[in-house]
Amino acid sequence: MNQKRRSELPELLAPAGSEEALIAAINAGADAVYLGGSRFGARQFAANFDEAALIRSVARAHARNVAVYVTVNILTHDRELVDVARYLLMLYRAGVDAVLVQDFGVAALARWLIPDLPLHASTQMTIYTIEGVRWAAAHGFSRVVLARELSLAEVTAITTAAEEEHLDIGVEVFLHGALCYSYSGQCLLSSVIGGRSGNRGSCAQPCRKPYTLLHGETDQYGRPVQMQEVRDDEQYLLSPKDLACYPHLDQVIRSPITSLKIEGRMKSPEYVATVVGIYRAALDAIRAGDWKPDDAALERLMMAFNRGFTGGYLLGARHRSLMGRDRPDNRGLFVGTVSGSDVERGEVIVALKGAATPEAGDGLVIIAPDGEESGFVLKGTPWHHPGEQAISLPVQLQVPVGSTVYLTRSAAHTKVTRRQISDNAAHPPSAIPLSLSFSFDGQRRPHLSGTALRRDATAVQVSVMGDEPFLEALEHPLSSDRIREQLIRTGGTPFVITDIAIDNPGTLFGRSSALNKLRRDLLSAATDALVQSYHPSEEALAAAEAQCTRFIEMESRQGTGVLESTVPQLIIFVDSLEAVAAAASAGCRLICFEPKASAPCGCTGTVPSMTDLLAGAIDLLRPTGAKLVWKWPQITRPEFLAMAGEILADPLAEDLAGVMVEGIGAAAALQEMAPALPLYGGQGLNIWNQCAVSALAGFQLLTLSGELSREEITELAGAVGRLPSNTPIPHLALTVQGSATALVTEDCPVGTSCGCAPLHAGSWAIRDQKGEVFPLLFDGSCRTRIQNAVETCLIDHLISIAGIGVTDVIIDARGRTPLYAEEMTGLYLQALDLVAQGGRRSIEGLAQLKEQVKNRSLGGITIGPFLCGLKET
């Protein structure tokens, strides 16, 4: 079982963005580390590991009984699958303990090529329900990294259910470090703004930039108009504080969580050493039963890096207790406020109000009341004012009175941390239990064998023989106590002798140096055997190599394939009954309806029940012949699924053409509730390659990622067309019109700024520094979708879309008016008629329709990455 037994401590999992950070994590007492290679990892801006460094680092960690998980957690193009296969094989050969993946296709490929390679479902898979965990367990995952939006109670409910159902899977949660504003795996903000995708490890962190909240009205097409600024003294509206569960660590570990994860592959080795060391000491103290939060330890955590600390969603933080809207960068430790400065004398006077007092060599930042920052290293020694809680800093700055001073780097602490990073200083928790057995063979040669225990309790056997026989003693034969004394010395190694059995005739004599050499040989052999024990057997490796060779040969033999030109069918997404009626009257025959139900706080006002809305839509469409697909929200928490289960048990579900889901957990839940109901997949599934399509072959339709280019879609569809004829192939859909969802978040920017009293009436948006306006949409659970500032429009590319394997095209009219749904449906149906006709007049007609679409679009139009693709690092 991968679940943590309740009597055990969870694994402490540390980040390693470099070899030095890996050493820091090991020496600080991490049970496991996670790291990325130079490709296929979601932190492309970290130092990362080339193949040689990765193999070396895996061996180094295993020699210290530390597990290594490697990130292969980006979405992958078809043209990269061969390299992914080779990379997975290399990781298997190196003996990594698990691979973290996001891409359903990569996971399926790994399971097929190397069944023995353990897989962890990355938080980028957006799993947050027991249904999602069940799916992961059924598909060969040994662990799930849950979404950071879950509360501890929700995590406990999931882990407890997994235990009760005897699911052979562990659960990992984030413990400390940076928080994403969006649900991981559902964020396209960096992609739509600058073409750098977080799903490819290239997030530019636009959530850490300033934004202004706007409120106004909507025009006839649902576009924001007459927008006015909503006053807020804080401008970093999308910047969360950093997670720090330290003060409540004893509460967190009561849940049967397998692993506690520290974020930070972009952080320094000093950061890793500090944070891991503090949590290691805390966990050990909890085990001993004598822990309580230590203010000094919390201050060291703050010194390591902080944007302000929060318990996160895990510990119930919301709104301003979660968000760090005043600053997006490191705050350090508060020192005090400036009471005066004199440039000529070269001093800044600081009234001490915090716990920290600066010293020479420390890093400081002074923040003026207007937000301007001045950072510097203190070169001289501060002067303490006698009888006052004040110091003078020897620095030539003109600083406004009232400015705040923060300590961002402690020279003394850095020295201590650097010593801890030394490869010679192993923390006791990395000690490896080793039991010994000593005897003599028939030729009186000393023999020493041992059993080392890996962290997973696997026993590793090792044995060495002395070079020369011992002699019969003329006097003072070698005693068993003397043998024990020589053999139990393991200083400088990670081993600790737990017991030693000695078979000594008591008549022999040997030099102490011979015993010392025997011990050294045994410890060296034990280290080698421990590292080797993580490697696959020759038979298993040969089987994996043969399977990878078959896959590579199969891919190399495949041509580009010939795709038939097919006029796609039109689908529209709407969120009101009026828009359902408008789209149907304009001729759309497949309508995906995402109705809104009342939010728990009531801030969206009172709306009809979900059952009434669906029944109303069915009644509206019955005379038109149009089909209705119930579109579920991007995030479907347990309360939604419970409500959905009741509706699907109602006779009205028989009139549904299917249900569209955006996540694998929702898909698993739907199949449990109504296995016969057709399953449609939305963009939230992040379909990027043929293996993902094949893995989700039970879907009737899959929506391709909006981050794919025309060339990439062609490659994908061509590869899908070559799948075996007995494989049910889903239809492939592409969103061609609408404002893309840039991210989905549990935070409500309106509620955080204004409280929940104002209704979400009118139009809400945020504006960036470039003046781009990003509309806000709210679902029935107070969840916020931030839409792109400009609208996707591919109407003039429909001819090429018809020739690249796309069977359905989507207009996303959610958040827009019935008039928008009606007129946009009419325009695209005209466009599809032109595609069917073909010829030059069709091209000219599409160009004219594009102008009409543009007049109805929000913020202008964009083709996104359709022609040129995303920016790659």
N, C-alpha and C positions, 0 to 999 in steps of 0.2 A: 504493500500500500504506500502511496505517496503522501497521504495525509499525515500531518504531524500528530503524534499521539499527545494527548492532553497533558501527560506528565513531562513532556519534553519542551525545550525551548525551540522556537522557530529558528530557521537558518538566518544568519545575518549576511546579506548579499550586498557586495560593494561594487562601485563602478571602477573601471580601469581604462582610461583613455590613452594610456601609454605604458611602456614597460616599467617606468619609475612609479607610476601610480599603482600598478599591479603589485610591485614590491611593497609599497606603502600599505596597501590593503591587506596583504598577507601578514605583514609584521604588526599591523594594528589589531589583528584578530578576526578578520573576516572568515566566515565559513565557506564562502563562495564569491567568485567575482564574475562580472559579465563584461565582455569586451567586444570590439568589432574589428573586422578585417578592413583592408583598404578598399573593399567593394562590398556592396549589398547590405550595408549597415545604415541605420537611421541617424547617424551622427557623422556626416561626411566631413564636417569641419573639425573633428577631433584628430589627434595625432594618428590614432589607430595603429594596426599591426599589419606589416606585410607577412607573407607566408612563413618566412624563416623566423621572424620575431614571434609570430603566433605559436608556432610549434615549440619554440624555446620557452615561451611563457606558460604554455599548457604543462610542459614537463616541470617547470619551476614550481607551479602551483600544486601539482599533484605530489611532488616531493615533500610538500608541506601539508598534505592532506586537505587541500583547498580545491573545491570544485570550480570548473570553468564552463561558463555558458557563453556561446558566441552568437552575436546578433546577425541574422540574415533577414532583417525585418523591414525591407523596403518592398514596394510593389515592383514587379519584374516584367519586362517586355519579352515577347516570344523569342526575339533574337538573342536574348541573354540566357535562355534556359539551359543551353549546353554548358555555358560557363558556370551557371549555378550548380549544375550536376557535378562538374569537376570540383567545384569549391566544396560542396557537401561531402564528396568523397575524401577530399583532403582533410576536412575536419574530422571525419569518421576515423581515418587512418591515424590522425594525431591523438585520438582518444578523448575528444572533448566530451563533457558530461551531458550537454544538451545544446540544442540550437533554437534560438527564438525566431519565430516567423510571424509575419503579418499576412502574407499573400496566400490565399487558399490554394492557388496553383503550386506554389513552392512547397507547401505542406504536403499536398497530394503527391508531388514529384518525389519528395524525400521519402515518403512512406513506401512508394513503389520501388525506388532505387535501393534504399538502405533501410529496411524495416526495423533494424536494431538501433537506429540513431534516435535518441530521445528528442522529442519536440516540446517546446514550450510555446503556448499561444501568447504572443506579444499583446501588450495593452492596446496596440494599434488595431487589433482584431475587434475591439469594442465589445467585449463580453462583460455583461453586468447582471446576468440572471442565472438561475440554476439550470434553465433550459440550455443556455449557451455553454455552461460547464458540462452538461450531459453530452451535448454535441461534440465537444472537444474530447471527452473521454472516449466516446464511441469511435472517434476518428484518429485514435492513436496518440493523442497528446498526453504527456505525463504531468503537465502543469499548465495553469491558466494565470496570466497576470491580469487581475481584474481592473476594470475602469476606476479611475481615481475619484469619480463622482459618487461612489457608494459610501454610505455611512457604516460605522462599525457594526451596528445592529444588522444591516443588510448583508455585510460580509459574513457575519456569524451565522445568519440564516442560511446562506449559500453553503458555507463550509459544513455546517451541521447536517444539512440535507444531503450533501455529497457523502458524508460519513454514513448516514443512515441508509443510503442507497448503495453503499459499498462500491462507490465509484473509485477506480484506481487512478486517482488524479489529485495533485496538490494545488493549492491556491497561494498566490503571491500578491502582496499589496505593497504600495509605496509607503515608506516610513519617513523619509526626509529628502528635502531638495526642492527643486523648481517644480511648479505646477503649470500645466497647460491650461489656457482659458477654455479651450474647446475639448469636447470628447476626443481622445486620441484616435486617429484613424478617420475622423470625420471633419478634419480641418483642411480647407483649401484656401485659406486667407492669403498665405504667402504665395500660393500658386496663382490666384486670380489677380493679385496686386502686381507681382513682379516676375511671375513665371518660375519661381523657385519653390519646388514642392516639398512639403514636409513628408509626404509619402515616398519621396526619393531621398530623404535624409538631408535636404538642402533648405530647411526652413529658415527664412530671414528674420523671424520673430517680429512680425508687424504688430503683434499684440502688445509689445513693449513700447509702442509709439504713442504720441498724444492724439486724443480724439476729443471732439466736442459733441455733446448730446443735443439733438435737435427735435423739435416737435412742431407739427403743422397739420395741414389738411391733405387730402388726396384729390387728384383730378378725376376726370371721367374714366381714365384708364387705370386708376389706382396708383398713380405716381405721386411721390411727395411734392407738395407745393406749399408756398407761404411758410417755409420752415423758419423757425425762430430758435435761437440758442437758449438752452436751459442752463441757467447759471449753476456752476459747480466749481468750487475752488480747486478741485483736483481734476487733472486732465488726462491721466493715464487710465482710461476707463476700462481697459481690457487686461490690465496687468495684475495678476494675483500675487499675493505674498508667497513666501516659501513655506513649504510644509515642514513642520517640526513636531513629531509625535513624542519627543523625549519626555515632556512633563507628565504624559499619561501612558508611558510605555507599559507599565504593569497592567493597565486596563486593556491595552491592545493585545497583549500576548495571551489574555484569557480566551480569546477566540482561537479555534483550531486552525490557525494559519500556518502554512508550510514555510513561507519565506517572507522576510521583511527586507524591502529593497530601498537602498539609498540611491538617489538620482545623482548624476554628475560625471558623465564621461567627458564633458568639456572642462571639468574642474581640474585644479592643480593637484600634484601628489600631496602637498601640504594639507589641502582641504580633505583629501581622502583619508590621510593619516589621522587628522583631528576628529573628523566625524565618526569614522569607523571605531576609533579607539574609545570614544565616549559612549557610543552605543554598546560596544563590547563589554566595557566595564559595567554598564548599567544592567545588561542582560545577565552577566555573571553574578552581580549582587542580588538580582531578583531570584536567581536560582538558589543562592545561599539564604534567601529570606530576609535580607537586611538592607533593602534598597529604598531610598526615597529621592525625589528629584533634588539635584544639587545646583544651586544658583551659579556657582563657579563653572560647572560644566556647561550650563546653558549659555553663559557668557562666552565660553570658548567656541561653542557652536555659532554664536552670533558673529564672533570674530572671524571664523572661517569663511563665512559668506552668508548674507541674509538680505532679503528684500522686506524685512519685517516677517515675523513668524506667525503661522496659523496652524491650527489643528486640522485644517482642510475639511472637506466634506466628510472625511472619515470620522472626525470628532465633532461634527455638527456645525461647523462654521458656515456662515452665509453672509452675503452682502459685504459690509465694510470690515467684518471680522475675517473675511476671506480675501478681500481685494486690497492691494497696495497701490491705490490710485494716485498717491502723491509723488511717488518716485518709482522708476522701474529697475534701478540698479542697486548695487551693494550698499547697505546702510552702515555696516560695521557696528560699533558699540558707542552708544551716546556718551559724550564727555561732559558737555555743558554748553553754555551760551556765551557769546562774545559780549563783554561789557565795555570794551574800548580797544582802540588800536592806534599805534603811532608808527608810521612808516619810517620817519627819520631815526627813531630809536630802535627800529626793527623789532617791535614786539606787538603781539596780540594778546590782550588780557581776556582770560576765560574764567567765568564763574563755574566752578565744578558742581555739577548736579547729577552726574551719572556715576557708575561704579568704576569706570576706567580713568586712569591718570596717564597721560602720554609720557614717553621717555625718548631719549635720543635714538634715532634710527627708525622710529615708528612712522607708519603712513597715516596721514590725516586728511579729512576733507571738511571744508567749511562751506555751509550752505547759507547763502544770504536769504533774507525774507522774500525776495523776488524769485527765488529758485536758482539763481546763478551759483555754480559750484566752483570751488578752488581746491584742488588736490595737491598735496606735496608730501615730501619726506622730511621729517623733523631732523635737522642736522645738528642742532645744539641741544643742550640740556635745559628743560623748562625751569623757570625760577618760581618757587612757591612763595606766595605772599604770607608773611608771618601773621598768625592769628586769623587768617581768612581762608575760606574755601575757594581760593582762586590761584591761578598760575599765569605766568607770562610766557608765551611761546616765542622763541627767538626766530621770527620770520617777518620779512618785510612785505606786509600786505595791508592795504586799506580795506578794512572789513566793516560793514555796517553793524552797529550795535543791534543785538537781538539775533544775529546769525547763530546757527547751531553748529556744533563741532562734533565730529565722529571719528573714532579710532578705527581705521580700516585694515591696519596691519601692525602687528606687534613684533618688533625685532627680536625680543627675548623669546617669545613663543615660537617664532620661526626657527630659531636656533635649536630649540628643543625638538621641534617637529622634524627638522632635517636629520637630527641624530636618530630619531625613531625610524626614518625611512632607510637608514643604513641596512644593507642586506644581512648584517650580522645579528640583528636584534629581533628575534622572533618572539611574538607574544605567546604566553603560555597556552591559550586556547588552541594554538596550532600544533601542540604537542601530540605525537602519534604513539599510542600505546603499543608496547613491544614486549612480548614474553619470550624468555630465553630458556634454552636447555643446553647444558654443557656436559660433555662426556669424553671418553677416550675410545679410540677404536682398538682393534686387536694389535696394531703396531705401536700402541701408546701415543698416537698422534691426537692432539686435542681437536675436538669437533664441537662446533657451536651452531645451533640452529635457532631460528626465531620465528614468531608469528606476529606480524604487524596488522593492526586493525585500521582499515580505511574508515572514513567518516560514515559510510553507509553500512558499516559493520562487516564488510567483506574481509575475510582473513587472507593475508598474503604470506606465503611460506618462503623461507630463505634459509640457506645452510652454507657454511664455510668450513674448511679443514685447515688445520695448522700445517706449516711447511715441514717441520721436523718433529720426530717423536720426542717425548719427554723421557728422562732417564730415571732409573731407580735411585732414590735418594739415599745417600750415605748417612746423612743426618738432616734434620729440619725439612721433612717432606712438605710439599705444598698443601696447605690446609684449604678446606672448602670456604672458610671465611675470607681467606686471601684471594681466592679465585673470584668470589662474589664482589669483593672490593674493587678488583681490577675491571670487572665486566660491566658494572652498573654505571660507569662514568660515561655519560652521553653529552657532556657540555659542548655547545656549539652546533648541535644537531637538533632536529625537531622531535627526536624520539625520547620517550620516557619509559624506563623499564618497570613494568607492572609486577612481574614476578620472574624468578629464575630457579630452575631445577638443576641441581649439580650432582652428577654421578662421579664421585672421586674415590679411587681406591685408597687414597691416603698414604701411598708409598712412593709417589713420583715427585720429581723436582723439575721445575722449568723456570726460565727467566720471566720476570714481570714484563719485559719488552715483548716476549712472545705472546703473552695474554693480551697486551695492549694492541698488538698488531691484529690478533684474532678479532678483537672487539671492533677495531676500525674497519677491518674487511667485512665483518658482518653488517655494520651500520651502512657501509657503502653499498653492499649487495642489497640490503633492505630498501635503500633509497631507489636503486635501479629497478628492483622487483616491484616496488610500489608504483613507480611511474609506468612500468610495462603492463601492470595489471589493468590499467585503464584502456589499453589498446585492444582492438578487436582480435579475435582469433584469426589464424591464417585462413581457415576455411570461410569464416564470415566475411573477411576482407576480400577474398577471391570472388565470392559470390556477388558482393557489392560492386567490385570492379567490373565483373562480367556484365552485370545489369546496366551499369553506366555506359559501358562500351556499346551495348546494344542500343541504348537510347541515343547516344551520340551518332552512331551509324545510321539509325533510323531517321534522325533529324537531317543529317547531311544528304541523305538520298532524296529527301522530299524537295520538290520544286516549289516555286511560289504559288502554284495552283491557279486555276482559272475560275474566277468568280462570275456567276451569271448576274446580269443587270436585272434587278427586280424593283419595281416601284414600291417603296415602303408604304405601310399602313400608318395612319395618323392616330396618335394617342394624345390626350390632354389631361393634365393634372389640374384639378380645381378644388376649392375648399368651401364652397357655398352652394346651396340648392339653386340659387338664381343662376350661378355660373354653370351648374350641371344642365339646366334647361337651355341656357344660351348656347353652349357648345353643341348640344344635341340638335337644336333647331338649325345650327349652321352646318350640320352634316357630319359631325364626328361620330364614329360608330363604336369607339372604345374610350370610356371616360373613367379615369382614376380619381376617386373622390376621397379626400382627406378631411372629414368633418371635424370641427372643433367642439370639444365638450368644455364645460365650465372648469376653470382652474380652481384648485382647492381654496385659494385665498379670495376667490371671487373678483379679482381685479380685472378680469376680462368681461365682466358682466354676466348676466344670465342668458344661457342659450338652451335650445332644446336638447334632449338626451341624444346620445349616439344612436340608439335604436330608432328614435323618431326621425333623425336626419337620414339614416340609411333607408328606412322605409319610405320616406318622402322622395329620395332620389330614385328608388326602384319604381315608384308610382309614376314619376315624371318620365322615365325612360321607357316604360312598358309600351306605350303606343308608338314610340319612335323606332323601335328595333335596335337601339343602341345598347351595348353591354356595359355593365357597371362592375368595376373592380374597386374593392374597398382598399384604399391606400392607408397603410398604417404610418404613424409618425416615424421620424428618423430614429428616435429613441423610444423604446416601449418597455417601461418599467413594470414590475409585477402588478401594480394596481390596474394598469391598462390591460395587461394580459388577462387578468381575472375578469374584467368587464367584457373583453373580447370573447372569452370562452362562453359567457352567458349568451352573447349575441349569436355566436356561431351555432349554439344549440337551439336557437329559435328557428322556426320554419322560414323566416324571411331570408336566411342564409342560402336557401335553395335557389334564390333568384340572383345571387352574386355570380359573376363570371370568374371570380378569383379574388385573391388578396395579394397586394404588393407589400413586401417588407424591405427594410433597408439594412437589416443585420442578421447574422447567422443565428443568434439566440431567438429572435422573433420568428425566423423560418422554422427552427426546431419546435418552438411552442405551437405554431400554426399546424405543423404536421402531427403533433400530438393531439390537438383539438379536433382538427378536421382533415384527416389524411387524404380524402378524396377531392378536396377543393384545390383547383389550379393555383399554383404558386408563382408569383411574379417577383422578380428581384429588382430593387431600385439601385441608384448610384452608390448608396452607402456601403454596398458589398464590395466596391472597389475591384471591378473585373478588369484585369489587365492582360491576360494571356489565355492561351488555349487550355492549359492545365486547370486554370480556375473554372473555365466553362465546363470542362469535363467533370471536375469535382462536384459541380453543382448541377449536374445533368438532370436532376429531378425537377428543376424549375421549368415552367413553360416559357418564360421570357426572362432574359437578363439584360439590365441596362448597363452599357459599357461606361467606363469612367470618362468623365468630361475632361480628364487630363491627357487623353490619348490623341495623337495626331492622325491625320488621314492615312499616312503610311503605316502607322502602328496598328490601326484598325484593320487595314487590308491584310497585314501579316497575320493578325489574330484570326480574322474570319477565314482566311485561306487555310490556316492550320486546323481550325475547327471543322472545316469542310472535309478534311482528310481523316477525321476520327472514324473508327469502325462503324459500319452501317447499323450494327445492333445497338449503338449508343444513342439514347434519346437526346437530340440536339435542341437546346432551347433557342427560341428566337432571340436575335440580338437587336437591342434598341439603342438609340442615341438621342440625347436631348439636343434639339436644334434651335429652340427658342425659349427664352425666359431668363430671369435673373438667377444665376447659380447660387446655391447656398454655400457661403464661404466658410461658415462654421456653425456648430450647434453647441450651446452651452447651458449649464444649469443656472448660471448667473443671469439675473435680470438687470441690465444696465439702468432701466427706468426705475425699478424698485430700489436699487442701490443708491441712486441719486436722489429720488423723490419720495421714497417709501411706497408702500402698496396702496396708499389712499387714492391716487389718481387712477381713473380707469384708463386702460390702454386704448382710448378713443383717438380718432384722428390718425396721423401718420407720425411714426417715430423713426429716427435714424441717427447715425453717427457720422461725423465729418472728419476726414483726416487732414493732415497739414497741407496737402495739395489741393484741398477743396473738394475732393470726391465725396459723395454722399452715399452711404451704405444703409439701405433700409433695414429696419428691424421687424421681424415677424414673431408672433408669440403663439405657441400651441396651447392646447387645453390644459397643460400641466405646468404653466409658468416657465416653460422652457423657451429659450430665445434662439431664433435663427437669424444670423447676420447675412444679408444678401449682398451679392456683388454690386458695385456701384454702376456698372454698365451691363447691358443685357446681351446675352449670347444670341447671335442671329446667324444661321447657316442656310438661309433660304436660297441664296444664290449658289450654294454648293450642293444642292439636292441631286443634281445630275451625277456628280461624282459619288455622292453617298449611295445612290442607287446601284452603283457598280462595285461596291466594296464589301458586300455581304451583310449590310444592315437591313433588317426586315421591317423595322418599325421606327418611326421618328416621333419625338415627344415635344409637345409644347407645355412648359411649366407655367400655368396661370395662377398658381396659388398666391394669395396676397393681392391679386388684381381683381378688377371689377368684371361683372358679367359682360359688359360691352367689350372689354379687352378679349375675353374668352371667345366671344362670338365673332368678332372681326378678325382676330388672329387665326381662328379655325378656318374661316372663309378664305383668307389669304393663302394659308398653307395648302388647303385643298385645291385652290387654283394652281398653286405651284406644282403640286403632285400631278395634276392633269397635264401641265406643260412638260413635266419629266416624261410622262407616258407618251406624249406626242413626239418628243425629241426634235432635233434640228436646230438651226440657228435662231429661228423665231422664239424657240423655247428659252434660249439663253438670254435673249433680249427681254422676253417677258419676265423672267426671274429677276433681272436687274431692276425692272420697273416695280415689281412687287416688293423688292428689298427696300425701296424708298418709302413705300407705304408702311412697311413693317417698322422702319426706323422712326417714322412719325408717331408711332404708338409705343415705342420702346422706352425703357427707363434709363436715363443717363447716357444715351447713345448706344451704339452696338459694338460688339467685338466678336471675332471668330475664335478667340482664345488660342489654345495651342493646336488648333485643327490643321493648319498648314505647316507651321514651323516647329511644333513640339515644345516641350518645356526646356528651360535652361538647365544644363547639366554642369556639375562642378568638374 
